[in-house]
């Protein structure tokens, strides 16, 4: 890490909230109802960090399936219902947010409604005054647009931003934005899973638990 960090950009799903297992299972169940059978490993490899447009295109290209117009809305509603009872923050994230000495924001492929709901459910809304979603840019991750948009809106040079991501698409987007990157693999969906991110980007800094965050980035902790 050669450049001072002035902004931390958090991905939401799988980084701040432990939502990816819930999201994957809801999608798997709904796709099974229309004859498309995938598992969590498939979701992990091809959908993690991507917006729904990318997911839809993959399903068409791979399974020759065109989703009903109502599918996305139905999926989001089912997932929000699941969030109400089962969603948790990632272990240790609150302590990190309480001790962070620089501004932070969220940049996520999820919808504004889903993100707002999720942060509210896990009582983390107060830490994120700024939330940026892929609906605000032309190209979602793995394109750098969302992270560059977040940096511009926050008034920080991209080289002085630290992006924390769990997905290959997100890490790719952050690197394309010329930002510093930390791959977080402490979410429930990463346990006993193939780490496709580490395989693709072995040079990227890696964190398995938030308890070690300030050991890697001591300058970011409030003194």
C-alpha positions, 0 to 999 in steps of 0.5 A: 500500500503506497498511497494514503487512503482517504476513502473506504468504499465498501461493497455491501452484499457479502462484505457489510451484510452476510447476505450472499447465501440467502440471495443464492438460495432464493435464486436457486429455488426460484430457478428450479421452479422453471427448470433451471438447476444450479447450485451455490458454486455456480452462483459463486463463480458466475453471479457474485457481485454482478447486477441482475442484468448480467445474471439474466444474460448468463441464464439466457446464454447458458440455459437458453432461458428468458426470464419472465418480466416479473421474475426480478421483482418477484426475486427481490420481494422474496429476498427482502422477506428473507432478510427480515428474519435471517439477515445478519451483518458480517462478523466484526464489521460494526467494530471496524465502522466505529473505529474508521478514521476516514470517510466511507461509503457503499458501492453495490450492484444491488438495488437502492431499495434492497440495500436500504432495507438490508442496512436498516435490518442489520442496524448499520444505516447510520454508518453510511450516509452515502450509498451508490448503486449500479442503477446510477451508472451505465456499466455495472461491475466488472466495469469500473464505472460505479467505483469511479462514480463513488469517488467522484461524488465523494470528492476523492482521487481514485488512487486514494480509495480503498475498495473492499470486495468479496467478488471477482467482478468487484475486484476486477472493477476496483483494479480497473478504476486504479484503486487500492483493493482488499478482498474480504472472504469472511462472509458465510458464502465463502466458507468451504468454497472455492476462492475464485478471486484469489485464483484470479488475483493472487496479488490482491490483499486478502482479509478473512476476518474483520478483527484483523482489518486494523492490523493491515491498515493501522493508519485507518483506525481512530487513535 
